[in-house]
Amino acid sequence: MGNYGFKMRILLARDSIINCKAKSLRLSLPDERGSYILKPADRSLTINKSRDLVIAGKGFSSEKEVWLVAQQIRRSLLLCGVKLRIGIGTKIENLPATSLSFKMPYEVATSQSDFGEIFDKLSPIGIDLSDKQTLALELYNAYHFESSQRTRFITLVFAVETLSDAKKRSEKAQECIKSFQQTVNESDLDVEEKQSLRESLGNLSQESISKTCRDMVESYLGDKKYDGLIAKKFFNECYKMRSDLVHKGRLKDTGRFLEPWIYNLDCLVTDLLLAILVGV
């Protein structure tokens, strides 16, 4: 038995619960990676009465082995957060920093059924998640801990953006961009301004992030509706609102209230993450 181990602190958003009346819960990983005990930091509490929980592991033969197992547990917990629509934050001690700093949360989350069963089902998926997919999970879970409606809304849109991969524009569009670049090169602009314009034109060779996200949403969610709008159209409205908030700090349409949009965007992001990562 090795001498390496880890301790993971798990924080739940306000009014989020893991619906388990026991004082400990065994969570299993696939591929003979073992099982680990989830328990409250305060041992006098049951799991469903605590928002501060702990998982520990020991007996590993190397730091690398510790890191792989701890990250798999962490990603599986983040997937559970999406599946159950609650906020789960993690901090791994004695390892490179993987924690997020959270403010006090804002919205009441849902309860759920057997957390252990859900974890065991999702844990195999946590092995192969890319860095971008893991970041999308982090953003979704972090949004539950945020108090500002504007920040909550933007964080959900960012989670979708993180999942997207920009595609090249059409050949005709590429030719136009090359022509613009040639015009810039032959201009009498100063060196710095030329360089800035060349970089901006180079970015235009790929489709915009908003179009890439819309296409991705349509591909995975199809005709699903959110607040009466087909997924692609609903996200397009959300992206316009995101642009208003990022560039102006407020919505262009002052008659819109963010709270209902946040609720429906949460539903869309949850459905999208599960469709992409879990296939449901």
Secondary structure, 3 states (H helix, E strand, C coil): CCCEEEEEEEEECCCCCCCCCCCCEEEECCCCCCEEEEEECCCCCCHHHCCEEEEEEEEECCHHHHHHHHHHHHHHHHHHHHHHCCCEEEEEECCCCCCCCCCCCCCCCCCCCCHHHHHHHHCCHHHCCCHHHHHHHHHHHHHCCCCCHHHHHHHHHHHHHHHCCCCECCHHHHHHHHHHHHHHHCCCCCHHHHHHHHHHHHHCCECCHHHHHHHHHHHHHCCCEECCEEHHHHHHHHHHHHHHHHHHCCCCCCCCCHHHHHHHHHHHHHHHHHHHHCCC
